[in-house]
Amino acid sequence: MAEGSFARGLFLGAIEEDLIFPWREGPPAEAHTVQVLIDDVRRFFEDHVDSAAIDRAEQIPDRVLAGLKQRGAFGLCAPQNLGGLGFSATASARALQEIGGLDLSIGLTLAAHQSLALRALLLFGTDGQKARYVPRLARGESVGAFALAEPGAGSDAAGIQTIARTVTHTASGAPGAAPGVVYALDGAKAWTTNGGFADFFTVFARTSPPDEGAKPKITAFLLERGPGVSSGPNQSKLGVRGASTTVVRFDGVHVPGENVLGEVGRGVRVAMQALDHGRLDLAGASIGVCKRAIKMTLDRCRRRRAFGRPIGEFGLIKDKVATMMAETWASESAAYLTTGLVDGGAEDFSVESAICKVLASETCWRVVNEAMQVAAGVGYMAGEAYERLVRDARVTLVFGGTSEILRAFIALSGMQGPARQKADVGRALQEPIKGFGLLGEIALRKARGALGRDGMTRHHPLLQREAAVLDRFVQELSRGVDNVLRKHGRDIAEMQYTQKRTADMAIELYAVAACIVRTTRAIERRGPEGARREVDLTRIFVASAEQRLAETVAAMDRNDDELRKSVATRAYADGAYPFDLT
Ligand SMILES: Cc1cc2nc3c(=O)[nH]c(=O)nc-3n(C[C@H](O)[C@H](O)[C@H](O)COP(=O)(O)OP(=O)(O)OC[C@H]3O[C@@H](n4cnc5c(N)ncnc54)[C@H](O)[C@@H]3O)c2cc1C
């Protein structure tokens, strides 16, 4: 396949359609295997999983975890020769979509285990490390946790304080490490999913002294539970209560140098690349929740009557359903366009995966909110499925990177291309969110090498209007980025309002492109009438995206950013809302 990042190209005004056309589906044999797994998982959940009880007990029963292990659900992405199912990115996200939709506590448990902890090992492990740990993890004999965030450092991963000090030298060590180094690990990780029972940790720690310069060296380690590793009690949460979330402490834990994952001092790269993959699975899980919410809503629309009619007959309810459908369609299209790219060999998809995570999680939140509104009084009652749905869905906006951080990442990464054409702005872009720029240079070279056309040609003619929207606003994005970089140079790194607008445009445009590619494939396969429903959903989504894009473009020139900043600054000084009636 062609190299480069489609999303990064958008910032340069390029629509690299050869990267995204045709819509990719996995090999039929794999699709069959995934379907068999999904059918089996559905039956298993129907017969053996009581999600309301899991929520109440704040624990997933061992027999449920055992059933999932038996079905291979702990080793979706691990290669078959190491005991996993060897799923592609598409198959893995599809499986997590199913499981996340059935029970997000279980989805999160599996995501932390394999989309992050195991994934980091698969991406950066040596053959020896993989042979040692992957089979056990893939079979679920070991459960993994991804121990990055700390009480004082969540979004700012580079600010972690857990430290790995060199204590002794023995045998030979990892690349970059002195031969035979043994580390002593000290620190605490917050909110670690699977923290209560995981026996394997992908853990991140500083390997430079706290006083050595502003930029710490962070290293990833593979660690088995043993002396010095302790977990706090399960933390009660708003939602995903079945998932185990605990503090994990490391007190002088000895880790041999051979357990360094990747290179010493390059741990942020390990974390970021694992998260690139993990965010696609999280997007899948969010889409699963959307589909569940839509199903519940459709059922409610049929059964609940008001004013002598089923509520589904009211225009305002139909409007909600249409929006829920179209937004879910767009998120699903974006997520599986991206997994298709990954399966096709794309190496630079960090911007795409961040886009998918933001899009799917925010869609998920809107969709469950509307589902609850359609259910109205029943929706608000404790113990009803809607309540759990909303509580659970909220985590998707935080886990795997918050929407704010990911927007900044999308904007600053995307702007590296245009910025590198302008003096040294590029380096400054990387500073506010440490580690984010790691893939930038490689990505940029690739994106630039692939640039050429700047308009859609491969869409089906039925989608001409939608393609024109994409063409027009990609140019607007590129023009807007060019303007702000010319005007503000390196200051753009601190201009978060502009970053948000830029990211919002990139997210919309990527979703529009994904809908067009997928719908084109549907029309080619089944003809315009056969693909009528896909065309309709794409039209609804693109029409509303067009409005949002137009507003965003207008706000690039005319906005009240400074006013808003001063209101917030004043509110910080007041410490409270200062007005009352008197
Ligand atoms: C249920 C649950 C499970 C989790 N599981 C894991 C896990 O298994 N492993 C793990 O490592 N972590 C885990 N986390 C932690 C999670 O990754 C962090 O909560 C998340 O990264 C945000 O960090 P924070 O909570 O410290 O928020 P903060 O970083 O304190 O952010 C607070 C607010 O400020 C915003 N903000 C921060 N920096 C910026 C900026 N530069 N620009 C604009 N806005 C900014 C954020 O978006 C947010 O709105 C889990 C969290 C939850 C809730």
The ligand as an ORCA input file, in Angstrom:
! r2SCAN-3c Opt
* xyz 0 1
  C     -11.701      3.878     35.257
  C     -10.325      4.303     34.906
  C      -9.381      3.359     34.566
  C      -8.078      3.744     34.265
  N      -7.155      2.774     33.961
  C      -5.875      3.129     33.726
  C      -4.872      2.136     33.468
  O      -5.155      0.942     33.421
  N      -3.603      2.541     33.296
  C      -3.250      3.872     33.337
  O      -2.081      4.169     33.176
  N      -4.167      4.820     33.572
  C      -5.465      4.494     33.773
  N      -6.396      5.455     34.028
  C      -5.960      6.852     34.127
  C      -6.321      7.667     32.921
  O      -5.483      7.339     31.862
  C      -6.219      9.127     33.344
  O      -7.298      9.378     34.211
  C      -6.270     10.066     32.181
  O      -5.120      9.937     31.379
  C      -6.396     11.526     32.638
  O      -5.485     11.827     33.617
  P      -5.969     12.545     34.968
  O      -7.156     11.814     35.454
  O      -4.805     12.661     35.864
  O      -6.442     13.947     34.485
  P      -5.562     15.272     34.440
  O      -4.353     15.022     33.614
  O      -5.378     15.794     35.818
  O      -6.525     16.237     33.631
  C      -7.582     16.967     34.270
  C      -8.317     17.758     33.193
  O      -7.405     18.674     32.590
  C      -7.320     18.443     31.201
  N      -5.946     18.646     30.774
  C      -4.809     18.117     31.280
  N      -3.751     18.532     30.598
  C      -4.215     19.356     29.626
  C      -3.596     20.099     28.576
  N      -2.283     20.052     28.335
  N      -4.398     20.828     27.783
  C      -5.739     20.877     27.961
  N      -6.365     20.190     28.929
  C      -5.614     19.423     29.752
  C      -7.780     17.010     31.003
  O      -8.293     16.781     29.713
  C      -8.849     16.889     32.081
  O     -10.065     17.410     31.608
  C      -7.723      5.104     34.289
  C      -8.685      6.060     34.603
  C      -9.966      5.682     34.903
  C     -10.973      6.737     35.243
*
